[in-house]
Amino acid sequence: MTATVKYDEVEVGQELPAVDYNVRRLNLVMYAGASGDFNQIHWNERFARMVGLPDVIAHGMYTMAQAGRFVTDWAGDPGAVVDYGVRFSSMVVVPDDDQGATVSVSGIVEEKLEDKRVVIGLTAKSGDARVLSKARAVVQLS
């Protein structure tokens, strides 16, 4: 596959509109099974509160994956992402109800590089909290 976004059609400062990702407890259980991370803070409310958390929290890597999904959906090709990194800055608290939590991800083209690559700066929030910081992806465009 090749990215569907064209390098010549992208400008520095261009905003990538926010996309909301719903996170429910079921998503955390499925992620635990896929990743092997069965830490109880991600599925057991009683345990999470016992260790001082407000409730069950999403896996940091699950949150990172949603921001990565945002970039690959925009680019049109998962293989177009050639570098990706974040720092975890806050928790995504996931209540046990039909709503769960929402992670909102947006981006901005920060830089155009050689070889038709761009740097995308990402913002990921849950409620008022910024849950990822220093989130950047380098994407190979067509």
TANORMO-V140527 format. One record per residue. N is the residue number from 1. SS is DSSP state (H for helix, E for strand, - for the rest). PSI is psi in whole degrees, 0 to 359 (* if undefined). Layout:
N/SS/PSI
N/SS/PSI
This chain:
1/-/162
2/-/147
3/-/141
4/-/346
5/-/133
6/-/132
7/H/317
8/H/345
9/H/2
10/-/137
11/-/148
12/-/134
13/-/349
14/-/131
15/E/141
16/E/116
17/E/147
18/E/146
19/E/135
20/E/134
21/E/120
22/E/137
23/E/116
24/-/167
25/H/323
26/H/320
27/H/322
28/H/322
29/H/317
30/H/319
31/H/320
32/H/318
33/H/320
34/H/324
35/H/339
36/-/6
37/-/93
38/-/25
39/-/131
40/H/340
41/H/346
42/H/358
43/-/344
44/-/104
45/H/318
46/H/314
47/H/316
48/H/316
49/H/324
50/H/327
51/-/10
52/-/6
53/-/156
54/-/338
55/-/187
56/-/142
57/E/150
58/-/150
59/-/137
60/H/320
61/H/332
62/H/315
63/H/317
64/H/320
65/H/324
66/H/321
67/H/323
68/H/320
69/H/320
70/H/315
71/H/314
72/H/324
73/H/319
74/H/314
75/H/331
76/-/5
77/-/116
78/H/330
79/H/352
80/H/341
81/E/112
82/E/345
83/E/142
84/E/132
85/E/153
86/E/168
87/E/143
88/E/125
89/-/344
90/-/165
91/-/152
92/-/105
93/E/128
94/-/100
95/-/158
96/-/76
97/-/184
98/-/345
99/-/321
100/-/218
101/E/165
102/E/132
103/E/120
104/E/124
105/E/133
106/E/170
107/E/169
108/E/140
109/E/114
110/E/331
111/E/144
112/E/126
113/-/177
114/-/167
115/-/32
116/-/38
117/E/148
118/E/153
119/E/124
120/E/122
121/E/134
122/E/146
123/E/127
124/E/125
125/E/150
126/E/114
127/-/229
128/-/356
129/E/132
130/E/115
131/E/342
132/E/141
133/E/163
134/E/38
135/E/120
136/E/145
137/E/141
138/E/126
139/E/131
140/E/114
141/-/170
142/-/*
